[in-house]
Amino acid sequence: MDTSKIIALDLDGTLLNDQQQISSKSQDVLKKIQDQGHKIIITTGRPYRSALPYYQQLELETPLITFNGALTTLPGKKWVHEKEYTIDKSYLVDLVDRQEEVQADFIVSEYRKKFFVHQQDVSSLDPQLLGVDKITAQHQLIPQKITKNPNAILFQTRFKDSDGLAQELMNYYQGEMTVSSWGGPYNILECTPKGVHKARALKYLLDLYQKQPAELIAFGDQLNDKEMLAFAGTGYAMQNANTKLIDYADQQIQWTNQEDGVAQQLGQLFL
């Protein structure tokens, strides 16, 4: 009888510490759990290229879920089950026009292998966030470059209540985009296609693996994790989680991301 689990891990504010690193302890615990036959699925709002180094660090061979579920792929391989969703580019154009209104330091149009940035404050954007060492002129967003629908749109806002702004934007766009906040040190909102979220991508993978939600364990810290934690058989909110997320989780663990919370909880469960 197959008793293996699918373990879905958010990155920022969850698996990653505040220095945007996977600790040696977390890496060791996840390796031992993989050796037991359990599948680790990175499930993040980050762009593909920004999540890939962590995937490689953990030496994973499982699918990778990025853009909050808008792209599910198997890195390094041609995979017939790849799934991708995009946003109508007209919403990108409109959001750029409203940059002052949403108090955005920068707006990024995201694709799997490239991105374009519309920014006012150059110093506000950490290139590593986008998986590159430097933002160059080729990354600048100009109207002529808006030829394809993006996988996601993300922007850093100066609004203190970013969750409130996310809800306002979803109302403004009449539900045609899902808008949610990232975890970790960035005050970033991410726009993904209507109806796309982490739980939808995970359900797709569960069907492929012939698994049930009861066999899914998930960890998260922000409201972009709410569907995932509610969908999972066991959904864990980090100790540092957004308080609005707690109601969607089965349990709030006692450790933060700075305290290797994911590794601590998984160690209790499996080691």
Accessible surface in RSA format (square Angstrom, percent):
REM  Atomic radii and reference values for relative SASA: ProtOr
REM  Chains: A
REM  Algorithm: Lee & Richards
REM  Probe-radius: 1.40
REM  Slices: 20
REM RES _ NUM      All-atoms   Total-Side   Main-Chain    Non-polar    All polar
REM                ABS   REL    ABS   REL    ABS   REL    ABS   REL    ABS   REL
RES MET A   1   225.83 116.9 140.75  93.1  85.08 202.6 122.19 103.9 103.64 137.3
RES ASP A   2    93.54  65.5  70.52  70.2  23.03  54.5  44.40 104.5  49.14  49.0
RES THR A   3    97.41  69.3  83.25  84.4  14.16  33.8  57.50  77.2  39.92  60.3
RES SER A   4    16.21  13.7  12.64  16.9   3.57   8.2  10.67  22.7   5.54   7.8
RES LYS A   5    61.50  30.0  61.23  37.6   0.27   0.6  26.48  23.8  35.02  37.3
RES ILE A   6     1.15   0.7   1.15   0.9   0.00   0.0   1.15   0.8   0.00   0.0
RES ILE A   7     0.00   0.0   0.00   0.0   0.00   0.0   0.00   0.0   0.00   0.0
RES ALA A   8     0.00   0.0   0.00   0.0   0.00   0.0   0.00   0.0   0.00   0.0
RES LEU A   9     0.00   0.0   0.00   0.0   0.00   0.0   0.00   0.0   0.00   0.0
RES ASP A  10     6.67   4.7   6.67   6.6   0.00   0.0   0.00   0.0   6.67   6.7
RES LEU A  11     0.00   0.0   0.00   0.0   0.00   0.0   0.00   0.0   0.00   0.0
RES ASP A  12     5.70   4.0   5.28   5.3   0.42   1.0   2.95   7.0   2.75   2.7
RES GLY A  13     2.76   3.4   0.00   N/A   2.76   3.4   1.45   4.0   1.31   2.9
RES THR A  14     1.82   1.3   0.00   0.0   1.82   4.3   0.00   0.0   1.82   2.8
RES LEU A  15     6.74   3.8   0.39   0.3   6.35  16.0   0.63   0.4   6.11  16.4
RES LEU A  16     0.11   0.1   0.11   0.1   0.00   0.0   0.11   0.1   0.00   0.0
RES ASN A  17    25.12  17.3  23.83  23.0   1.28   3.1   6.85  16.5  18.26  17.7
RES ASP A  18    69.53  48.7  55.47  55.2  14.05  33.2  16.20  38.1  53.33  53.2
RES GLN A  19   107.25  60.0  86.91  63.5  20.35  48.4  50.67 107.9  56.58  42.9
RES GLN A  20    35.61  19.9  29.50  21.6   6.10  14.5  28.51  60.7   7.10   5.4
RES GLN A  21   102.96  57.6 100.36  73.3   2.60   6.2  26.20  55.8  76.75  58.2
RES ILE A  22    10.78   6.1   0.00   0.0  10.78  26.0   0.00   0.0  10.78  29.2
RES SER A  23    29.47  24.9  20.83  27.8   8.64  19.9  28.31  60.3   1.15   1.6
RES SER A  24    96.79  81.8  82.22 109.7  14.56  33.5  52.07 110.9  44.71  62.6
RES LYS A  25    89.61  43.7  82.42  50.6   7.19  17.1  64.04  57.6  25.57  27.2
RES SER A  26     2.06   1.7   2.06   2.8   0.00   0.0   0.22   0.5   1.84   2.6
RES GLN A  27    63.08  35.3  62.64  45.8   0.44   1.0  14.86  31.6  48.22  36.6
RES ASP A  28    70.22  49.2  64.74  64.4   5.49  13.0  23.57  55.5  46.65  46.5
RES VAL A  29    13.17   8.7  13.17  11.9   0.00   0.0  13.17  11.4   0.00   0.0
RES LEU A  30     0.37   0.2   0.37   0.3   0.00   0.0   0.37   0.3   0.00   0.0
RES LYS A  31    95.48  46.6  94.99  58.3   0.49   1.2  66.92  60.2  28.56  30.4
RES LYS A  32   100.82  49.2  97.87  60.0   2.96   7.0  53.00  47.7  47.82  50.9
RES ILE A  33     0.00   0.0   0.00   0.0   0.00   0.0   0.00   0.0   0.00   0.0
RES GLN A  34    42.76  23.9  30.22  22.1  12.54  29.9  12.45  26.5  30.31  23.0
RES ASP A  35    99.27  69.5  62.48  62.2  36.78  87.0  31.68  74.6  67.59  67.4
RES GLN A  36    90.43  50.6  54.99  40.2  35.44  84.4  37.43  79.7  53.00  40.2
RES GLY A  37    37.84  46.7   0.00   N/A  37.84  46.7  31.43  86.2   6.41  14.4
RES HIS A  38    20.81  11.4  15.33  10.7   5.49  14.0   9.66  10.0  11.16  13.0
RES LYS A  39    67.85  33.1  66.41  40.7   1.44   3.4  30.18  27.2  37.67  40.1
RES ILE A  40     0.48   0.3   0.04   0.0   0.44   1.1   0.04   0.0   0.44   1.2
RES ILE A  41     0.00   0.0   0.00   0.0   0.00   0.0   0.00   0.0   0.00   0.0
RES ILE A  42     0.09   0.1   0.00   0.0   0.09   0.2   0.00   0.0   0.09   0.2
RES THR A  43     0.00   0.0   0.00   0.0   0.00   0.0   0.00   0.0   0.00   0.0
RES THR A  44     1.42   1.0   1.42   1.4   0.00   0.0   0.00   0.0   1.42   2.1
RES GLY A  45     2.82   3.5   0.00   N/A   2.82   3.5   0.70   1.9   2.12   4.7
RES ARG A  46     8.05   3.4   7.54   3.8   0.51   1.2   0.34   0.5   7.70   4.7
RES PRO A  47     0.00   0.0   0.00   0.0   0.00   0.0   0.00   0.0   0.00   0.0
RES TYR A  48    29.86  13.9  29.86  17.0   0.00   0.0  15.19  11.4  14.67  18.1
RES ARG A  49    35.24  14.8  29.20  14.9   6.04  14.4  29.32  40.1   5.92   3.6
RES SER A  50     3.59   3.0   0.08   0.1   3.52   8.1   0.94   2.0   2.65   3.7
RES ALA A  51     0.00   0.0   0.00   0.0   0.00   0.0   0.00   0.0   0.00   0.0
RES LEU A  52    38.28  21.3  38.28  27.4   0.00   0.0  38.28  26.9   0.00   0.0
RES PRO A  53    72.21  52.6  65.31  59.5   6.90  25.1  67.14  55.4   5.07  31.5
RES TYR A  54    27.90  13.0  27.90  15.9   0.00   0.0  15.39  11.6  12.51  15.4
RES TYR A  55    11.16   5.2  11.16   6.4   0.00   0.0   9.09   6.8   2.07   2.5
RES GLN A  56   109.63  61.3  94.20  68.8  15.43  36.7  37.06  78.9  72.57  55.0
RES GLN A  57    66.63  37.3  50.99  37.3  15.64  37.2  33.07  70.4  33.56  25.5
RES LEU A  58     6.67   3.7   1.01   0.7   5.66  14.2   3.11   2.2   3.57   9.6
RES GLU A  59   126.27  72.5 105.96  80.2  20.31  48.4  43.13  83.4  83.14  67.9
RES LEU A  60     9.94   5.5   0.13   0.1   9.81  24.7   0.13   0.1   9.81  26.4
RES GLU A  61   143.67  82.5 122.98  93.0  20.69  49.3  41.41  80.1 102.26  83.5
RES THR A  62    16.37  11.6  15.32  15.5   1.05   2.5  16.37  22.0   0.00   0.0
RES PRO A  63     5.30   3.9   5.21   4.8   0.08   0.3   5.21   4.3   0.08   0.5
RES LEU A  64     0.00   0.0   0.00   0.0   0.00   0.0   0.00   0.0   0.00   0.0
RES ILE A  65     0.00   0.0   0.00   0.0   0.00   0.0   0.00   0.0   0.00   0.0
RES THR A  66     0.00   0.0   0.00   0.0   0.00   0.0   0.00   0.0   0.00   0.0
RES PHE A  67     0.00   0.0   0.00   0.0   0.00   0.0   0.00   0.0   0.00   0.0
RES ASN A  68     4.36   3.0   4.36   4.2   0.00   0.0   4.31  10.4   0.05   0.1
RES GLY A  69     2.61   3.2   0.00   N/A   2.61   3.2   0.00   0.0   2.61   5.8
RES ALA A  70     0.00   0.0   0.00   0.0   0.00   0.0   0.00   0.0   0.00   0.0
RES LEU A  71     0.00   0.0   0.00   0.0   0.00   0.0   0.00   0.0   0.00   0.0
RES THR A  72     1.33   0.9   1.29   1.3   0.04   0.1   0.00   0.0   1.33   2.0
RES THR A  73     3.63   2.6   3.63   3.7   0.00   0.0   0.09   0.1   3.54   5.3
RES LEU A  74    26.00  14.5  25.10  18.0   0.90   2.3  25.10  17.6   0.90   2.4
RES PRO A  75    18.85  13.7   5.44   5.0  13.41  48.7   6.97   5.8  11.88  73.9
RES GLY A  76    85.17 105.0   0.00   N/A  85.17 105.0  45.08 123.7  40.09  89.8
RES LYS A  77   131.96  64.4 109.99  67.5  21.96  52.3  77.88  70.1  54.08  57.6
RES LYS A  78   212.13 103.5 172.15 105.6  39.98  95.2 121.75 109.6  90.38  96.3
RES TRP A  79    42.29  17.0  31.23  15.1  11.06  26.0  19.94  10.6  22.35  36.3
RES VAL A  80   137.11  90.2 100.03  90.6  37.08  89.3 108.49  94.3  28.61  77.6
RES HIS A  81    73.74  40.3  72.37  50.3   1.37   3.5  41.29  42.6  32.46  37.8
RES GLU A  82    59.91  34.4  38.82  29.4  21.09  50.2  11.83  22.9  48.09  39.3
RES LYS A  83    72.93  35.6  71.34  43.8   1.59   3.8  20.54  18.5  52.38  55.8
RES GLU A  84    84.09  48.3  56.73  42.9  27.36  65.2  14.63  28.3  69.46  56.7
RES TYR A  85    54.58  25.5  50.37  28.7   4.22  11.0  41.96  31.5  12.62  15.6
RES THR A  86    62.04  44.1  41.93  42.5  20.11  47.9  21.87  29.4  40.17  60.7
RES ILE A  87     4.03   2.3   1.35   1.0   2.67   6.4   4.03   2.9   0.00   0.0
RES ASP A  88    75.10  52.6  67.50  67.2   7.60  18.0  15.01  35.3  60.09  59.9
RES LYS A  89    78.60  38.3  78.60  48.2   0.00   0.0  36.24  32.6  42.35  45.1
RES SER A  90    63.38  53.6  54.41  72.6   8.97  20.7  46.69  99.4  16.69  23.4
RES TYR A  91    51.44  24.0  51.36  29.2   0.09   0.2  28.56  21.5  22.89  28.2
RES LEU A  92     0.15   0.1   0.15   0.1   0.00   0.0   0.15   0.1   0.00   0.0
RES VAL A  93    67.53  44.4  66.28  60.0   1.25   3.0  67.27  58.4   0.26   0.7
RES ASP A  94    43.72  30.6  41.92  41.7   1.80   4.3  15.92  37.5  27.80  27.7
RES LEU A  95     0.08   0.0   0.08   0.1   0.00   0.0   0.08   0.1   0.00   0.0
RES VAL A  96    28.47  18.7  22.73  20.6   5.74  13.8  22.73  19.8   5.74  15.6
RES ASP A  97   113.19  79.3  75.79  75.4  37.40  88.4  27.33  64.3  85.86  85.6
RES ARG A  98    30.09  12.6  26.71  13.6   3.38   8.0  17.76  24.3  12.33   7.5
RES GLN A  99     5.19   2.9   4.62   3.4   0.57   1.4   4.51   9.6   0.67   0.5
RES GLU A 100   116.94  67.1 106.58  80.6  10.36  24.7  60.65 117.3  56.30  46.0
RES GLU A 101   108.60  62.4  86.69  65.6  21.92  52.2  49.56  95.9  59.04  48.2
RES VAL A 102     1.42   0.9   1.40   1.3   0.02   0.1   1.42   1.2   0.00   0.0
RES GLN A 103    64.12  35.9  64.12  46.9   0.00   0.0  10.92  23.3  53.19  40.3
RES ALA A 104     0.32   0.3   0.00   0.0   0.32   0.7   0.00   0.0   0.32   0.9
RES ASP A 105    14.55  10.2  14.29  14.2   0.26   0.6   0.31   0.7  14.23  14.2
RES PHE A 106     0.64   0.3   0.64   0.4   0.00   0.0   0.64   0.4   0.00   0.0
RES ILE A 107     0.00   0.0   0.00   0.0   0.00   0.0   0.00   0.0   0.00   0.0
RES VAL A 108     0.00   0.0   0.00   0.0   0.00   0.0   0.00   0.0   0.00   0.0
RES SER A 109     0.00   0.0   0.00   0.0   0.00   0.0   0.00   0.0   0.00   0.0
RES GLU A 110     0.00   0.0   0.00   0.0   0.00   0.0   0.00   0.0   0.00   0.0
RES TYR A 111    18.67   8.7  18.67  10.6   0.00   0.0  17.40  13.1   1.27   1.6
RES ARG A 112    55.71  23.4  53.38  27.2   2.33   5.6  11.09  15.2  44.62  27.0
RES LYS A 113   179.42  87.5 148.31  91.0  31.11  74.1  94.95  85.5  84.47  90.0
RES LYS A 114    88.24  43.0  83.79  51.4   4.44  10.6  55.27  49.7  32.97  35.1
RES PHE A 115     3.66   1.8   2.55   1.6   1.12   2.9   2.55   1.5   1.12   3.2
RES PHE A 116    22.30  11.2  22.30  13.8   0.00   0.0  22.30  13.5   0.00   0.0
RES VAL A 117     0.32   0.2   0.00   0.0   0.32   0.8   0.00   0.0   0.32   0.9
RES HIS A 118    58.71  32.1  56.99  39.6   1.73   4.4  33.33  34.3  25.39  29.5
RES GLN A 119    30.94  17.3   6.09   4.5  24.85  59.2   3.38   7.2  27.57  20.9
RES GLN A 120    95.41  53.4  60.23  44.0  35.18  83.8  35.14  74.8  60.27  45.7
RES ASP A 121    61.04  42.8  56.60  56.3   4.44  10.5  21.46  50.5  39.58  39.5
RES VAL A 122   111.59  73.4 103.94  94.1   7.65  18.4 103.94  90.3   7.65  20.8
RES SER A 123   103.93  87.8  64.53  86.1  39.40  90.8  56.57 120.5  47.36  66.4
RES SER A 124    26.02  22.0   4.22   5.6  21.81  50.2  14.93  31.8  11.09  15.5
RES LEU A 125     9.93   5.5   0.43   0.3   9.49  23.9   0.76   0.5   9.17  24.7
RES ASP A 126    56.69  39.7  49.31  49.1   7.38  17.4  23.67  55.7  33.02  32.9
RES PRO A 127    33.64  24.5  33.64  30.7   0.00   0.0  33.64  27.8   0.00   0.0
RES GLN A 128   104.65  58.5  97.26  71.1   7.39  17.6  43.33  92.2  61.32  46.5
RES LEU A 129     3.33   1.9   1.28   0.9   2.05   5.1   3.02   2.1   0.31   0.8
RES LEU A 130     0.00   0.0   0.00   0.0   0.00   0.0   0.00   0.0   0.00   0.0
RES GLY A 131    33.47  41.3   0.00   N/A  33.47  41.3   8.61  23.6  24.86  55.7
RES VAL A 132    34.83  22.9  27.50  24.9   7.33  17.7  34.79  30.2   0.04   0.1
RES ASP A 133   127.84  89.5 104.06 103.6  23.78  56.2  35.03  82.5  92.81  92.6
RES LYS A 134   145.64  71.1 139.85  85.8   5.78  13.8  83.22  74.9  62.42  66.5
RES ILE A 135    33.08  18.8  14.29  10.6  18.79  45.3  14.29  10.3  18.79  51.0
RES THR A 136    52.03  37.0  44.60  45.2   7.43  17.7  51.27  68.9   0.76   1.1
RES ALA A 137    85.83  78.9  68.81 106.2  17.02  38.7  72.00 101.4  13.83  36.6
RES GLN A 138   126.50  70.7 111.22  81.3  15.28  36.4  42.15  89.7  84.35  64.0
RES HIS A 139    22.15  12.1  22.15  15.4   0.00   0.0  12.33  12.7   9.82  11.4
RES GLN A 140    65.14  36.4  65.14  47.6   0.00   0.0  32.36  68.9  32.78  24.9
RES LEU A 141    14.06   7.8   3.50   2.5  10.56  26.5   3.50   2.5  10.56  28.4
RES ILE A 142    76.65  43.6  75.64  56.4   1.01   2.4  76.65  55.2   0.00   0.0
RES PRO A 143   110.07  80.2  98.41  89.7  11.66  42.4  99.33  82.0  10.74  66.7
RES GLN A 144   136.21  76.2 114.38  83.6  21.83  52.0  65.40 139.2  70.81  53.7
RES LYS A 145    53.14  25.9  43.30  26.6   9.84  23.4  42.79  38.5  10.36  11.0
RES ILE A 146    26.72  15.2  14.03  10.5  12.68  30.6  14.57  10.5  12.15  33.0
RES THR A 147    93.44  66.5  71.09  72.1  22.36  53.3  59.72  80.2  33.73  51.0
RES LYS A 148   131.66  64.2 127.12  78.0   4.54  10.8  77.21  69.5  54.45  58.0
RES ASN A 149    61.14  42.2  50.15  48.5  11.00  26.5   4.48  10.8  56.66  54.8
RES PRO A 150     0.00   0.0   0.00   0.0   0.00   0.0   0.00   0.0   0.00   0.0
RES ASN A 151     2.36   1.6   2.26   2.2   0.10   0.2   0.00   0.0   2.36   2.3
RES ALA A 152     0.00   0.0   0.00   0.0   0.00   0.0   0.00   0.0   0.00   0.0
RES ILE A 153     0.00   0.0   0.00   0.0   0.00   0.0   0.00   0.0   0.00   0.0
RES LEU A 154     0.00   0.0   0.00   0.0   0.00   0.0   0.00   0.0   0.00   0.0
RES PHE A 155     0.00   0.0   0.00   0.0   0.00   0.0   0.00   0.0   0.00   0.0
RES GLN A 156    25.96  14.5  25.96  19.0   0.00   0.0   3.24   6.9  22.72  17.2
RES THR A 157     3.58   2.5   0.00   0.0   3.58   8.5   0.00   0.0   3.58   5.4
RES ARG A 158   118.67  49.8  93.89  47.9  24.78  59.0  61.12  83.5  57.55  34.9
RES PHE A 159    60.85  30.4  57.79  35.8   3.06   8.0  60.81  36.9   0.04   0.1
RES LYS A 160   204.44  99.7 170.21 104.4  34.24  81.5 122.99 110.7  81.45  86.8
RES ASP A 161    83.43  58.4  74.31  74.0   9.12  21.6  41.06  96.6  42.37  42.3
RES SER A 162    12.77  10.8  11.56  15.4   1.21   2.8   0.16   0.3  12.61  17.7
RES ASP A 163    26.38  18.5  17.94  17.9   8.44  20.0   5.82  13.7  20.56  20.5
RES GLY A 164    22.17  27.3   0.00   N/A  22.17  27.3  20.91  57.4   1.26   2.8
RES LEU A 165     8.83   4.9   6.35   4.5   2.48   6.2   7.00   4.9   1.83   4.9
RES ALA A 166     5.81   5.3   5.81   9.0   0.00   0.0   5.81   8.2   0.00   0.0
RES GLN A 167    90.98  50.9  90.76  66.3   0.23   0.5  40.17  85.5  50.81  38.5
RES GLU A 168   109.06  62.6 103.44  78.3   5.63  13.4  38.62  74.7  70.44  57.5
RES LEU A 169     2.09   1.2   2.01   1.4   0.08   0.2   2.09   1.5   0.00   0.0
RES MET A 170    42.75  22.1  41.35  27.4   1.40   3.3  25.73  21.9  17.03  22.6
RES ASN A 171    97.28  67.1  78.98  76.3  18.29  44.1  30.29  72.9  66.99  64.7
RES TYR A 172   118.14  55.2  92.51  52.6  25.64  66.7  73.08  54.9  45.06  55.5
RES TYR A 173    14.24   6.6   7.91   4.5   6.33  16.5  12.17   9.1   2.07   2.6
RES GLN A 174   156.51  87.5 130.11  95.1  26.40  62.9  41.05  87.4 115.46  87.6
RES GLY A 175    35.16  43.4   0.00   N/A  35.16  43.4  27.03  74.2   8.14  18.2
RES GLU A 176    70.18  40.3  64.27  48.6   5.91  14.1  16.01  31.0  54.17  44.2
RES MET A 177     1.87   1.0   0.14   0.1   1.73   4.1   0.20   0.2   1.67   2.2
RES THR A 178    27.90  19.8  27.38  27.8   0.51   1.2  17.44  23.4  10.46  15.8
RES VAL A 179     3.90   2.6   0.01   0.0   3.88   9.4   0.01   0.0   3.88  10.5
RES SER A 180    10.37   8.8   7.74  10.3   2.62   6.0   7.59  16.2   2.78   3.9
RES SER A 181     6.41   5.4   5.76   7.7   0.65   1.5   5.84  12.4   0.57   0.8
RES TRP A 182     9.81   3.9   3.60   1.7   6.20  14.6   4.51   2.4   5.30   8.6
RES GLY A 183     4.15   5.1   0.00   N/A   4.15   5.1   0.23   0.6   3.92   8.8
RES GLY A 184    33.54  41.4   0.00   N/A  33.54  41.4   7.65  21.0  25.88  58.0
RES PRO A 185    84.37  61.5  40.83  37.2  43.54 158.3  54.17  44.7  30.20 187.7
RES TYR A 186    41.22  19.2  32.95  18.7   8.26  21.5  26.21  19.7  15.01  18.5
RES ASN A 187    54.15  37.3  47.30  45.7   6.85  16.5  28.68  69.0  25.47  24.6
RES ILE A 188     1.23   0.7   0.00   0.0   1.23   3.0   0.00   0.0   1.23   3.3
RES LEU A 189     0.00   0.0   0.00   0.0   0.00   0.0   0.00   0.0   0.00   0.0
RES GLU A 190     0.11   0.1   0.00   0.0   0.11   0.3   0.00   0.0   0.11   0.1
RES CYS A 191     0.10   0.1   0.10   0.1   0.00   0.0   0.00   0.0   0.10   0.1
RES THR A 192     0.62   0.4   0.62   0.6   0.00   0.0   0.00   0.0   0.62   0.9
RES PRO A 193    11.48   8.4   9.76   8.9   1.72   6.2  11.48   9.5   0.00   0.0
RES LYS A 194   122.62  59.8 108.55  66.6  14.07  33.5  65.26  58.7  57.36  61.1
RES GLY A 195    36.32  44.8   0.00   N/A  36.32  44.8  30.17  82.8   6.15  13.8
RES VAL A 196     1.64   1.1   1.26   1.1   0.38   0.9   1.26   1.1   0.38   1.0
RES HIS A 197    48.56  26.5  47.77  33.2   0.79   2.0  27.34  28.2  21.22  24.7
RES LYS A 198     0.41   0.2   0.24   0.1   0.17   0.4   0.24   0.2   0.17   0.2
RES ALA A 199     7.61   7.0   6.78  10.5   0.83   1.9   6.95   9.8   0.66   1.8
RES ARG A 200   100.35  42.1  92.86  47.3   7.49  17.8  33.90  46.3  66.46  40.3
RES ALA A 201     5.74   5.3   0.37   0.6   5.37  12.2   5.46   7.7   0.28   0.8
RES LEU A 202     0.50   0.3   0.45   0.3   0.05   0.1   0.45   0.3   0.05   0.1
RES LYS A 203   108.99  53.2 108.99  66.9   0.00   0.0  78.66  70.8  30.32  32.3
RES TYR A 204    54.61  25.5  50.52  28.7   4.09  10.7  44.61  33.5  10.00  12.3
RES LEU A 205     0.60   0.3   0.60   0.4   0.00   0.0   0.60   0.4   0.00   0.0
RES LEU A 206     2.73   1.5   2.73   2.0   0.00   0.0   2.73   1.9   0.00   0.0
RES ASP A 207    84.43  59.1  66.15  65.8  18.28  43.2  30.62  72.1  53.81  53.7
RES LEU A 208    64.09  35.7  36.41  26.1  27.67  69.6  39.66  27.9  24.42  65.7
RES TYR A 209    63.40  29.6  43.74  24.9  19.66  51.1  41.19  31.0  22.21  27.4
RES GLN A 210   164.86  92.2 133.94  97.9  30.92  73.6  42.80  91.1 122.06  92.6
RES LYS A 211    14.98   7.3   9.64   5.9   5.34  12.7   9.00   8.1   5.98   6.4
RES GLN A 212   116.34  65.1 116.34  85.0   0.00   0.0  40.80  86.8  75.54  57.3
RES PRO A 213    49.29  35.9  49.29  44.9   0.00   0.0  49.29  40.7   0.00   0.0
RES ALA A 214    73.81  67.9  57.25  88.4  16.56  37.7  58.91  83.0  14.89  39.5
RES GLU A 215    41.44  23.8  41.44  31.4   0.00   0.0  19.15  37.0  22.29  18.2
RES LEU A 216     0.23   0.1   0.00   0.0   0.23   0.6   0.00   0.0   0.23   0.6
RES ILE A 217    11.71   6.7  11.71   8.7   0.00   0.0  11.71   8.4   0.00   0.0
RES ALA A 218     0.00   0.0   0.00   0.0   0.00   0.0   0.00   0.0   0.00   0.0
RES PHE A 219     0.00   0.0   0.00   0.0   0.00   0.0   0.00   0.0   0.00   0.0
RES GLY A 220     0.00   0.0   0.00   N/A   0.00   0.0   0.00   0.0   0.00   0.0
RES ASP A 221     3.58   2.5   3.53   3.5   0.05   0.1   0.00   0.0   3.58   3.6
RES GLN A 222    34.35  19.2  34.35  25.1   0.00   0.0   0.11   0.2  34.25  26.0
RES LEU A 223    28.89  16.1  28.89  20.7   0.00   0.0  28.89  20.3   0.00   0.0
RES ASN A 224    10.31   7.1   5.43   5.3   4.88  11.7   4.10   9.9   6.21   6.0
RES ASP A 225     0.07   0.0   0.07   0.1   0.00   0.0   0.00   0.0   0.07   0.1
RES LYS A 226    55.02  26.8  55.02  33.8   0.00   0.0  32.86  29.6  22.15  23.6
RES GLU A 227    46.44  26.7  40.22  30.4   6.23  14.8  28.12  54.4  18.32  15.0
RES MET A 228     0.06   0.0   0.00   0.0   0.06   0.1   0.00   0.0   0.06   0.1
RES LEU A 229     0.84   0.5   0.00   0.0   0.84   2.1   0.00   0.0   0.84   2.3
RES ALA A 230    64.45  59.3  34.38  53.1  30.07  68.4  38.66  54.4  25.79  68.3
RES PHE A 231    50.91  25.5  36.05  22.3  14.85  38.7  44.02  26.7   6.89  19.7
RES ALA A 232     6.73   6.2   0.00   0.0   6.73  15.3   0.00   0.0   6.73  17.8
RES GLY A 233    35.35  43.6   0.00   N/A  35.35  43.6  14.30  39.3  21.05  47.1
RES THR A 234    43.88  31.2  43.86  44.5   0.02   0.1  14.10  18.9  29.78  45.0
RES GLY A 235     0.00   0.0   0.00   N/A   0.00   0.0   0.00   0.0   0.00   0.0
RES TYR A 236    10.39   4.8  10.39   5.9   0.00   0.0   0.10   0.1  10.29  12.7
RES ALA A 237     0.00   0.0   0.00   0.0   0.00   0.0   0.00   0.0   0.00   0.0
RES MET A 238     0.00   0.0   0.00   0.0   0.00   0.0   0.00   0.0   0.00   0.0
RES GLN A 239    79.07  44.2  67.60  49.4  11.47  27.3  18.13  38.6  60.94  46.2
RES ASN A 240    58.61  40.4  28.27  27.3  30.34  73.0  31.48  75.8  27.13  26.2
RES ALA A 241     9.43   8.7   0.00   0.0   9.43  21.5   0.00   0.0   9.43  25.0
RES ASN A 242    28.34  19.5  16.87  16.3  11.47  27.6  13.13  31.6  15.21  14.7
RES THR A 243   116.21  82.7 102.55 104.0  13.65  32.5  77.56 104.2  38.65  58.4
RES LYS A 244   113.90  55.6  99.86  61.3  14.04  33.4  82.19  74.0  31.71  33.8
RES LEU A 245     0.00   0.0   0.00   0.0   0.00   0.0   0.00   0.0   0.00   0.0
RES ILE A 246    53.80  30.6  50.04  37.3   3.76   9.1  50.04  36.0   3.76  10.2
RES ASP A 247   139.18  97.5 105.00 104.5  34.17  80.8  31.47  74.1 107.71 107.4
RES TYR A 248    91.57  42.8  81.10  46.1  10.47  27.2  47.97  36.0  43.60  53.7
RES ALA A 249    19.16  17.6   0.70   1.1  18.46  42.0   1.46   2.1  17.70  46.9
RES ASP A 250    94.99  66.5  57.55  57.3  37.44  88.5  21.67  51.0  73.32  73.1
RES GLN A 251    88.12  49.3  79.31  58.0   8.81  21.0  31.47  67.0  56.66  43.0
RES GLN A 252    65.98  36.9  43.38  31.7  22.60  53.8   9.30  19.8  56.68  43.0
RES ILE A 253     0.94   0.5   0.00   0.0   0.94   2.3   0.94   0.7   0.00   0.0
RES GLN A 254   126.61  70.8 106.57  77.9  20.04  47.7  31.15  66.3  95.46  72.4
RES TRP A 255    38.11  15.3  38.11  18.4   0.00   0.0  23.82  12.7  14.29  23.2
RES THR A 256    31.88  22.7  31.88  32.3   0.00   0.0  29.50  39.6   2.38   3.6
RES ASN A 257     8.24   5.7   5.50   5.3   2.75   6.6   0.10   0.3   8.14   7.9
RES GLN A 258    90.63  50.7  63.22  46.2  27.41  65.3  27.05  57.6  63.58  48.2
RES GLU A 259    87.19  50.1  77.47  58.6   9.72  23.2  34.23  66.2  52.96  43.2
RES ASP A 260    33.92  23.8  29.89  29.8   4.03   9.5   4.13   9.7  29.80  29.7
RES GLY A 261     0.23   0.3   0.00   N/A   0.23   0.3   0.00   0.0   0.23   0.5
RES VAL A 262     1.81   1.2   1.45   1.3   0.36   0.9   1.45   1.3   0.36   1.0
RES ALA A 263     1.29   1.2   0.11   0.2   1.18   2.7   0.17   0.2   1.12   3.0
RES GLN A 264    52.33  29.3  47.44  34.7   4.89  11.6   2.55   5.4  49.78  37.8
RES GLN A 265    11.80   6.6  11.80   8.6   0.00   0.0   0.00   0.0  11.80   8.9
RES LEU A 266     0.00   0.0   0.00   0.0   0.00   0.0   0.00   0.0   0.00   0.0
RES GLY A 267    16.44  20.3   0.00   N/A  16.44  20.3  12.97  35.6   3.47   7.8
RES GLN A 268   124.67  69.7  90.06  65.8  34.61  82.4  38.95  82.9  85.73  65.0
RES LEU A 269    78.58  43.8  47.26  33.8  31.32  78.7  49.77  35.0  28.81  77.5
RES PHE A 270    45.19  22.6  22.62  14.0  22.57  58.7  29.64  18.0  15.55  44.5
RES LEU A 271    97.72  54.4  34.40  24.6  63.32 159.2  67.65  47.5  30.07  80.9
END  Absolute sums over single chains surface
CHAIN  1 A    11915.7       9516.9       2398.8       6014.3       5901.4
END  Absolute sums over all chains
TOTAL         11915.7       9516.9       2398.8       6014.3       5901.4
